[in-house]
Amino acid sequence: QQCSSRAMWSASSYFTASIVRHDADFGTTTNVSARGRFSGTHGNGGIFGLALFRELSADWQVGCRLALETYGGVLRAPDSTVVRIRDSSGILQNFQEERTLSLQSPSLALSLLTTWQMMTGVYVFGGPKAIIAMGRSIDVQQRIIQPANAYYTDTGTPSRSLDIDMCSAIKTVRFALIAGAGINIPVNPLFGLFAELEYVHPLDDVLSTSDGSWFIKSTAANLGVRL
């Protein structure tokens, strides 16, 4: 008796929404000199991805995902000292500024994943992830913290953008580990829906310099269609 085997493939597309955690601790890096230290913050991210998986057995699959992702959040470095200045009426007031950084360019993320079917419709997955910066654009701003009514004469607001090039301070590629769980929701024999919750743990620093550390962690929810 002759048996034939056929590789079983599945393709999917999905939207993702994430909570992003920036763990940062640095004061000065390429072309940016703060009078304090940038520290941790959080923000939101997205956006969507595509995946292709091959079935190895009834319980195991291997595959890859390609996603376009953003990492929201503003890093702040308040001045460590407060100075005294006279306002337009001659009254002495405390004056303090801060520098802020935020990633502007999206990244392309490639994940190599192994999936294990725990039970019918429920699975867990994990694997390495490479994050490729499609651009290394960072918005650098200077902002007045106090007094509350102060502003810069050139902008008429308490903040202004600084024309600073930080490209050389940001890694083009960094690596992470991804782990998560999901559920399949069959719709018909041709396609179904799925929902996932995943966590991404960084292995690499965002900074390419040795001026400090900046790691990005994220927890994401994915919702998509699988064929």
Disulfide bonds with the S-S distance in Angstrom:
none
